[in-house]
């Protein structure tokens, strides 16, 4: 595990964007695994600025997103496809046909999960996967469990995750209870994995995930086994683990 220390959220976002931009420059037709939530927004904003300056070209880039809420389509402002368009895709020259997310409106979970894994496989796998981490250690929507789930699957969201995501909805009752998510093996098979973590609120789970045992009860802990994993974290997020650095 490589650790890149940042001063704050803005610094962490720039450092994470640097890693992604290098991937795009080195392999213009790379496959980026992308994440949603508040953690990567600053990274996307920085990548947009570099694109607007003419420093980056996304015309050949392919993307696959980690997850999507079950029951939400592109016309729903809380869907992740809407999030990606609003925060990234609509501001760069990426071909919409090269962007992929699970279909939240597909009622047949088995079919959708098998299809999404086949999409990832057809692209040749993920070159660089961007991640955040949930307060309970989830990556994507891989929630704490008794065992790691390998492939794309439909997951029942924990109350912890529902509570954390309620701020994006008018009230908690509107938060979907299920989501389609890439599995642990999908994430581990990415050639490179980069995680951005900021804020004191993530400090304890960060220590548990990367300085504790590998366990499905802390899903992010599996990344200790990835051969090319980079953690970009600010001082606040590293505060609990600072004596271990």
N, C-alpha and C positions, 0 to 999 in steps of 0.2 A: 504494500500500500504506500502510495506517495501522498504526502500531505502538503498542500499549498496554503499557507496562512495568509489571511487578508485582514485588513483593518476593520472593515465594516461591510454592509450589504453592497454598496456601490463598488467597492474594491473587489469583493468576491465575484460580483457580476462581470466586471471587466476581465478578471483572470479566467473565469470560466469561458467567456466569449473568446478569449485569446486561443484557448485550446480548441474550441469548435471551429474557429476561423482557420486555424492551421490545418485542420482536417479537410476542410473544404478546398483550401488552396493546394494541398498535396494530392487530393483525389477529388476532382471536380464533380464526379458522378457518384460520390460516396452515399452511403445509406446512414442517415442520422436517426437515432431513436430519441424521440422528444417527450418532454414531460409538461404537465400543466401545474396549476397552483401558483401561489405567490412567489415561491423560490426562484423560478427561472425567468420571471418577467423582466428583470433588469438585464439579464443575459440577452434575451431576445431584443430588447431595446438597443443594446450596444451593437449587436449584429446588424440591426436595421440601419443604424447610423453609419456603420462601415460600408454597408451596401450603397447607401445614398451618396457616399463620398466616392464610390466607384472602386472600392478596395475589395469587394466580394461579389461573386457571381453565383447565384443559386439555380441557374437555368437547368443544370443537369442533376442537381441533388435530388435524391429520393428520401422520403421520410416515413417512419412508422411511429405512431404514438403508443404510449404505454397502455392507455385505458380509455373507457368511455362509460358513462352512466347508462344502465339499462332503462329504456323508456324515453330517453331524450334524443330528439333528432336535431338536425342542423339549424332548424328554425327556432330552437329553444336557446335563449341567451345563456343558459347555464350549462349547455352541452359543451363538451371539450372540443368538438370540431368548431363550434362558434368561438370558443376561447382562442384556438390556434389561429383562426382567420383574423380575429380582431387584434391579437397581440403579436402576430408574426407573419403568417402567410400573405395577407393582403398588402403587406408593406415591402415585399421583396419580389424578385422575378422568378419565383418557383412555379413550375407547372402544376396546377391543381391535380392533374392526373397522376402526379408523382407523390402525392400526399395520401397517407393511409391511416385510418383509425378504425377501431371496431365499430360495427353498425349497432348503435344502441336501440334501434327500432326492430332489429331482427328477433322475433319471439323464440326461435329455435336455438337455444343456447349451445347445444352440441354442434349443430351445423356452423354457427357463427364462430365458435372457438376453433374448430378444425380449419375453417376457411382462413381465419386470420393467421394461424400458424403457417398455412400454405403460402400466404402472401409474403410473410417474412422469409420463408425458405426460397421462394421464387426470386426474391431480390438478392439472394446470395448472403443473407444474414446482415446483421447490423455492424457497421464499422465503428461507430461511437454512440454509446447510449448515455443520455443525460438523465440524471435522477435527482430527486429531492428525497427527504425522509419524513415520515409522519411521526407524530409525538409518541406513537406506540411502536415505532420501528418499521412501519410498513413501507414497502417500495412498490411503485405502481399502486395497485390495490391488493397486493399480497399481504393479507392481514395476519397477525399472530395466530398460530395454529399448532397442531400436534405434529405436522409434517409439512415439508416443502411440496408445493404443487408445481410440476414441471412446466406444463404448457399453458396456453391461453385458456382461461376458465371464467366461469361466472361465479362471483363471490358475494356473499352476504356481508355488507359493511358493518363493522363494529360500531357500538354507540360512541366510542371515542372518536372514530373517523367521522361519523355523522355530526357530532358536536363541533368538530374542527371545521367542517365544511359548511355548517349552517350559516356562517357569516356571508356566504355568497348568495344565499337565498333570502326571501322575505321572512321566512320562519322555518323552524326545524322540520315541520311536517312536510315541507316541499322537497326536502333532500331525498333523492332516490335511495332506496335500501339495497339495491344491487348494482353491480358494475361488471363489465367485461374487462379483464386485465391480462396482459402478458404474464406468463408464469415465470418462476424463478429460473428455469433452464433457459428460457428465451433471453432473459437478461444476462445470465452468465455466459451465454454463447456469443455475446457482443465482443468484438475484438478489443475494444477499449470501453471503460465505464468511467464517467465523471459524475461526481455528486457535489452539489452545492448546498451548504448548510450554514445558516446564519441565525443569530439571536440566542439569547440566554435560555429561552424556552426550549431549545433543542439540545442544550448542553448535556443533560443527563442521558438522554436516549443515544446521543452520539457516543458517549463513553461506553454505554451498555453494548452498543452495536459493534464497536471496533476495538474495544479493550476488554471485552467479555467473551464468553463462550459462543461458538457458532451454534445457533438453535433456531428452529422455526418459530419459537415464541418471540424472537426478535428477528424478523425476516431479513433486515438489512445486514445482519451479521454474516450471512453467506458470502458477502462481498469480500470478506477477509481471504477467501479462497481464489478470488479472481486474479489472474496473472498480470493484468494491466489496469489497476484501479487507482484513480486519483480522487482524493477528497479535497475540495476547496471549502475552507471554513474560516469564519471570522473569529476574532479573539473571544467574543461573547460565547459563541458556540463551543469553543475549545476550553472554556474556563474550568469546567469540572475535570477535564482530562489533562490539564496543563502540566501536572506533576509527572505524567506518563510520557510526555513528548521528549 
